[in-house]
Amino acid sequence: MPALSHRLLAGALLASLALSACRASIAQTVPAPAQNAAQNAAQNTAPNATPAPAVPADQRERWETRPELGRHFEELGTRGVITVLDTRIHRWIASDSARAFEAFLPASTFKIPMTLIALDTGAAADETQPFKWDGQQRAIADWNRDQTLASAYRVSAVWVFQSLARKIGQPTVQQYVRDFRYGNAAAGPVGDRFWLDGDLRISAVGQIDFLRRVHDRALPLSDRSYDIARKVLLREQGPGWRMYAKTGWTDASRPAIGWLVGWVERDEDPRPVYFALNMDMTSDAFGPKREEIVKRVLRSLRALPPQEG
């Protein structure tokens, strides 16, 4: 029995020595770069580590309130805000900083994200996608005819975008709205009306944040969708400049709210200037005033060339 115990003890000792040697061999085979990477990772997560700045100091954006821009609304006897992000000078500018962050129904400005969703899901093949008029007479004459995606966007034909919303389905539209981080992302309660009189809300600042992601192609969309959408969103252009924009008007709130949102690009300086205007539409005559105000402000900032004549 004693001899057997000695043999068992010796075997256990040899097994332990062999296991230690194996561990040492494995440790020696770990590449030095991997060891260094692990050490660097530990150092970079240290509480006192200083991360490299993501944005250079001279490119960090500031906010500026310019109440004098509010005169454009005061002259009309109404209230509103014009908000601008001038990426050329890294500056946000607002006529009313409180209202710039106040959220409203987006109305037809939602046709910008809906156009992107329709293209990305294949609900619309491209800007020439046809939509057959259903024969129902609507208040705006330009709506009472066959449309394409581009023409429906241009004349703001609500029925086309409602049909797209139904075709795509509310769950899918809701997912895209969340992916886009669009306003409060509440695509309901009714799947083909939520941007007109439902729960969706967005501020002027939120509109610009979204438009920036569109321009920068930072949303989870295909390049093809972006390429076609730019054709649809183009509102106006002149020598050396282009404006991508959309109007909106909803009577579901009191007072009614009107919008014009978009951005301007110039050949001489490709950095975009984004804008978002909303105003209380206390008169039907205010429709064209939205674009007049935006253009005046953009010209004052030299984002648009001087008015001819």
Secondary structure, DSSP 8 states (H G I E B T S, - for coil): -HHHHHHHHHHHHHHHHHHHHHHHHHHHHS-HHHHHHHHHHHHHTSTT-----SS-GGG--EEEE-GGGGHHHHTTT--EEEEEEETTTTEEEES-HHHHT--B--GGGGHHHHHHHHHHHTSS-STT-EE---S---SSGGGSS-EEHHHHHHHT-HHHHHHHHHHH-HHHHHHHHHHHT-TT----SSTTTHHHHSS--B-HHHHHHHHHHHHTT-SS--HHHHHHHHHHHEEEEETTEEEEEEEEEESSSSS-EEEEEEEEEETTEEEEEEEEEEEE--SGGGTTHHHHHHHHHHHHTTSS-----
